[in-house]
Amino acid sequence: MAAEEEGLTGPDEARPAPEAGAEPAADARPEPSAEPLHEHRSGPRSVPELLLGRPPMARPLPSFDHQAAPAEPGPLFVDWLATALHAGVLDPQAFTLSTVDADGMPDARVLVLRDVDAAGTGWNFSAAADSPKGRQLAEHPAAALTVYWPQLGRQVRVRGTVERAADLVAAAEFATRSPAARVGALVGRQSEPLGSVAEYDEAEAVARRRLEAHPDAVAPGHAVYTLWAHEVEFWQGDAQRRHTRLRYTRTGPVSSPEWSRTLLWP
Ligand SMILES: Cc1cc2nc3c(=O)[nH]c(=O)nc-3n(C[C@H](O)[C@H](O)[C@H](O)COP(=O)(O)O)c2cc1C
């Protein structure tokens, strides 16, 4: 339970989705809901029934002028991320990290993107090295990163090799985290079977006391990773399925990357 909430868009930063053809007000905020969310149990119960008449991306979506795309993927990602924030996408920094385990079996989970370098070569995230994903990355240091921003019908796909940063880098990053996130990471044992919630409460209390006594404590398994992109694809969905896809492929080394651009069939 590292830092699921860390760095996510909170209600204060959330923006409502723009109406079709309308510019959202820069200071628009959604009304906070007075009612707690609860499971909706009435109505149709099968998956096809629930999804009937709800085709994906059936709404006005932005266009993507691939011919005006920059030479490197980094600036385009920043543009798209800023547009996602403006359009009210919640948690636009939440991405799916796909890895493979020792048996070659794929695995995937949502994490938080921490940073991307200017060129779009290095994509940073942090995780517990002793978690399943950390072990998978140690065995197969390669991964894919995928994000979908529904309000815009945009997907970004990144593939590359993964490198774990030095412990000093991880410690510095750990210090930037909220106390709750640091306590969660200090509890550790992510994804191990949990006997009871009381067991977790006890471990959390121990971790909290440890952090109070040693504010500089760093969770032993805390790791910062960089995915060095070989490919970055920008995918703009279209209700008529005329999706626009532009793939950047890195030809130069990480230290002086060069990128070629390829338009892909939808
Ligand atoms: C929006 C969101 C953000 C998350 N952020 C993180 C994160 O930054 N780090 C993390 O370890 N797990 C994060 N999680 C939890 C992971 O998806 C996953 O449950 C956990 O890391 C265990 O994965 P593993 O068993 O494959 O190692 C997040 C989950 C969600 C839904």
The ligand as a Gaussian input file, in Angstrom:
#p B3LYP/6-31G(d) Opt

LIG

0 1
 C       -5.171000       5.365000      -9.031000
 C       -4.218000       4.377000      -8.400000
 C       -2.926000       4.769000      -8.107000
 C       -2.027000       3.861000      -7.532000
 N       -0.757000       4.273000      -7.288000
 C        0.140000       3.392000      -6.811000
 C        1.507000       3.771000      -6.637000
 O        1.939000       4.902000      -6.940000
 N        2.372000       2.852000      -6.118000
 C        1.957000       1.592000      -5.797000
 O        2.792000       0.792000      -5.344000
 N        0.672000       1.184000      -5.977000
 C       -0.239000       2.057000      -6.471000
 N       -1.548000       1.658000      -6.666000
 C       -1.920000       0.275000      -6.286000
 C       -1.475000      -0.692000      -7.389000
 O       -2.409000      -0.658000      -8.473000
 C       -1.328000      -2.154000      -6.914000
 O       -2.514000      -2.576000      -6.288000
 C       -0.176000      -2.345000      -5.934000
 O        0.942000      -1.566000      -6.303000
 C        0.236000      -3.816000      -5.854000
 O        0.692000      -4.233000      -7.121000
 P        1.587000      -5.570000      -7.330000
 O        0.959000      -6.636000      -6.498000
 O        1.496000      -5.862000      -8.788000
 O        2.987000      -5.241000      -6.903000
 C       -2.457000       2.538000      -7.246000
 C       -3.746000       2.143000      -7.570000
 C       -4.621000       3.047000      -8.154000
 C       -6.026000       2.589000      -8.534000

